Amino acid sequence: MITKSIPSLLTVGNLFLGIVAIILVFNEKPEHAAMMVIIAMLLDGVDGRVARALNVQSEFGKELDSLSDVISFGVAPAFIMYVVAFQNLNPTVAWIITALFPICGALRLARFNVVSCAPGYFIGLPIPAAGGVLATMALFRNDISVTILLASTLVLSLLMVSTVKYPNFKKIRYSARRDLGDSCRCSYCCRVRYTAAAPVIENSFSAVAVICAVRVKKKALIDD
């Protein structure tokens, strides 16, 4: 029984972080709120894998995950962006763009639950990706113009309800029927590409993490 509950507990943790992010926004701590959304992305990426590993997938878990995603990656990032960038804009424009993001996210999740796609693909940009991008942009709001932030929020909203297909890397499988030569060549090629790209990827994430930490620390010192 406990084992079957682990994926749902991770999903609830995702939802909890989304609610905390909203609370932090209203307490004038948008940087911390954005970090909560990014951490929630990690939990969202883990719960499904744990469910499949334990073979405890269920419709309940699927629906709970969708409801949690609406809060953590729809409502929370939209509120964060509104507070840090849109409050001084025309109220009508700011409210519509802010509301449009979670609405499109909810539509995207509803479609995901009822419409099947080709194996290995998603239809429309997944809401965790869109919410993560929006939260990250909110962290660097001082370096990005309000116009770009506004346009980016609109574009991300439309991409979620678009019919563009995005690869689902969790579904990619390498066929065991391929001959050994192809397997060796593929493995070698992937290893070479990873070796070349790994430093760039790791340094990029390290740079983002350092900048985020510095910004949060600087904000904390100013508040003190």
Sequence and secondary structure as in RCSB ss.txt:
>XXXX:A:sequence
MITKSIPSLLTVGNLFLGIVAIILVFNEKPEHAAMMVIIAMLLDGVDGRVARALNVQSEFGKELDSLSDVISFGV
APAFIMYVVAFQNLNPTVAWIITALFPICGALRLARFNVVSCAPGYFIGLPIPAAGGVLATMALFRNDISVTILL
ASTLVLSLLMVSTVKYPNFKKIRYSARRDLGDSCRCSYCCRVRYTAAAPVIENSFSAVAVICAVRVKKKALIDD
>XXXX:A:secstr
 HHHHHHHHHHHHHHHHHHHHHHHHHTT HHHHHHHHHHHHHHHHHHHHHHHHHT   HHHHHHHHHHHHIIIII
HHHHHHIIIIITTS HHHHHHHHHHHHHHHHHHHHHHHH    TTEEES  HHHHHHHHHHHHHTGGGS HHHHH
HHHHHHHHHHTS  EEE GGG    TTS HHHHHHHHHHHHHHHHHHHHHHHHHHHHHHHHHHHHHHHHHHHH 
